Amino acid sequence: MPVLGASAKIVISSMSLADLASLASSVAVVVSLLFLGQQIRQSNRNQRSLMQQGRSARNVELLSRLSDPRISDVISRAANGETLTDQDCFVLYSYMASVFWSYEDCFFQFHLGMLDPKSWASDGTVLRRLLGNPAYRAVWRFARGGIGDEYRSFLDGLAAESRHNPVPANLPNTLRQYIAEEREALQRSQDVRP
């Protein structure tokens, strides 16, 4: 009997070792999956961050181009309803169409889940404001044939909606007004100090 008892202990011990090995293996798989999930989430965050940086870089580039005297002059004259030369029309078209194509990339990145909804909402606000300007709507009418169906439908809707909105404020005049108001506010705050 004692021999039988010893072999039974060996069988139980070997069964326990197999169970422990199986348990350890299962725990290792779960830990590996958790680690992999964490890496995937981090990779997605990094990818979204890169998309946001690209979006910001494009917007800054577009805004920087407005410091080109030729572009800003043509846009100002178009906004004031002045007659544009053929060359002016090319300058206006090249700048404004590049804005639409830049936002097309953001449109698709958002629909692929690569751009944050808040960023796309901000882009939609900017597009509505831009399309409130008759010159942007005119350029859109000409450029729309070279744009994909989904984005074209989206911008057509914004253009139709914006046609009924008031024309956006004149940027130079509005900035001058805001600068004067801020100077007055600063002066008043300095006058109040003892």
Disulfide bonds with the S-S distance in Angstrom:
none
